[in-house]
Amino acid sequence: MGVQLDGAHKRFAFFQKRRLLAWVLALVIFCLFVLPVIRLFLLSFLQEGQLTLSYYTQIFSEPRTWTIFGNTVVMVAGATTLALALGLVFAWLVAYSDIRLKKLLQLMILVPFIIPSYILTLSWTQLMSSNGWVASLLQLLPFSLEPLQMYSMEGIIFTLALSHFPLVFLFTVGVLRKIPREMEWAARASGASSWHVFKQVTFPLALPGLAGVACLPLSPI
């Protein structure tokens, strides 16, 4: 009986230490990251020691503010959609197909995630320049095609999606591997086509993973 009480006391002390450590870490994170943001937010309402909304009135009254806001919405929505599409396609290939060299494919998918985004941007900018390989190849074609302008909205969306789709892949491939194959086999046995199995079974079960990663903010390049 005494041994059991000692064990219970030790476990209680261990959990108390863990709780104390968690509170200390939370306090450190609050002081280092949250508190400066709160202070900056509060300072935006002060002008010479008086409460004011003049800063916000000035910002929201400028037309370029709404132009920037609209461009940001389009950029984030486009990059998120493209990243989700690329991540889902590659996750499906790795989780379901029997293609060869899957490990190499996974490694190549993670390369854009490992490389810093600004290096990736500079690389694509150089590749799509007027003196790059893509422009040289397009000149050989009979059509008047030009490389993608990386400083345009389309170029920014493409680069952002390319930088973030490996994260979508990592989230989605794990979800796809956990989907019970019996449900898909039952749908196939009932006469459903591959597209209907994906639409009615695979995609709805993978949707929580996709929705979770879609909520992650896209960091600027």
VENNOR-V557145 format. One record per backbone hydrogen bond with DSSP energy under -1.0 kcal/mol. NH is the residue of the N-H (numbers start at 1). CO is the residue of the C=O. Records with the same first field share a line. If there is no record, write none. Layout:
NH->CO, CO
This chain:
5->1
6->2
7->3
8->4
9->5
10->6
11->7
12->8
13->9
14->10
15->11
16->12
17->13
18->14
19->15
20->16
21->17
22->18
23->19
24->20
25->21
26->22
27->23
28->24
29->25
30->26
31->27
32->28
33->29
34->29
35->30
38->34
39->35
40->36
41->37
42->38
43->39
44->40
45->42
46->43
47->50
50->47
52->45
57->53
58->54
59->55
60->56
61->57
62->59
65->62
67->63
68->64
69->65
70->66
71->67
72->68
73->69
74->70
75->71
76->72
77->73
78->74
79->75
80->76
81->77
82->78
83->79
84->80
85->81
86->82
87->83
88->84
89->85
90->86
91->87
92->88
93->89
94->90
95->91
96->92
105->101
106->102
107->103
108->104
109->105
110->106
114->110
115->111
120->116
121->117
122->118
123->119
124->120
125->121
126->122
127->123
128->124
132->129
134->127
136->132
137->133
138->134
139->135
145->143
152->149
156->152
157->153
158->154
159->155
160->156
161->157
162->158
163->159
164->160
165->161
168->164
169->165
170->166
171->167
172->168
173->169
175->171
176->172
177->173
185->181
186->182
187->183
188->184
189->185
190->186
191->188
192->187
197->193
198->194
199->195
200->196
201->197
202->197
203->198
205->201
206->202
207->203
210->206
211->207
212->208
213->209
214->210
